[in-house]
Amino acid sequence: MSTATVAPVVTFGEVLLRLSPPGTERFFQSPTLRTFWGGAEANVAAGLAWLGGQASHVTLLPDSPIADAAVRAMRGDGVNMGHVQRGVGRVGIYFLESGAGARPLAVTYDRADSAFARMTGDEFDWRQILQGAAWFHVSGVSAALGDGPYRAIQHAMDAADALNVPISLDLNYRPALWAGRDPKPLMQALAKRASLLIGNPGALQVMLGIDTAGTWPEPPEAVRTSAELAAAQFGCAHVAVTQREIISASEHGWQAHVYDAAARQMYSARRYQIELVDRVGGGDSFVAALLYQLQRSVALPDALEFATAASALKLTIAGDVNRVTERDVATFLSSVK
């Protein structure tokens, strides 16, 4: 990982401890669980740092040895953790069983009353944190975790607007976290403040009320229509749409598109069909690579191809974080031309 001189991308979200059985085993089939650190926005920060960019992750953790390990792990991936606040609560945990073939992935969350979820939302000096930042990135996962995290997002967006820092919002719909609540009122308000909006067709529909084709694969004209509607309704400069085809728990199709509102142009990347090692973090790695390219003023079609390739590679890597470099992605793109 290089020490880039470009401005940092600032991300905000919970850092989670993931516990998974080895390989494709069922939960507690053997008395072993592998540990990984992750979280939607934390994965973006770490993936961006691995590519060679600068990233700062803002979060709230308890004052405990487990939380200290989370901070060390993020720093080990090259992320600046200088804006971590400490609070009352616990480290959030989730259990993930990978599945195989016809047996799907299974996830169980154990994150209630985490320190992050219990924040008031007033813990951070966002003007200081975002001074000189290239982007501010957050996702619907943080918005789902309670009034405190949502209040913090609003404060962060206020500071980003005042400092002319563009905002990236990944919808990242997690049904279990919304627990029967309608996410649209909260997420529509955030989407109106985003320069870059990211989501799959299902998330666009459930979280923003943007109608989609409802079939896989959504035809190109339906994807474009959804992206155009989102851009028009919420004023986003760019709308990125990811498409994941779950062929089985062991094989996925993966493709992404970006709509440029100013040019009224839709760009589509190559589709990949991947034998999975780990499906977690595919969307996060796409966001990380797209932001990495956009802040370097790479042409949008090229940035999209790079980001889609980077996220396809992530599906072959165990854990939540995409541990690939810019050279790795360039080599992969050369091999598939």
Summary of the structure (lengths in Angstrom):
residues: 337
radius of gyration: 18.5
end to end distance: 25.8
largest distance: 55.5
contacts: 1233
relative contact order: 0.14
helix: 37%
strand: 24%
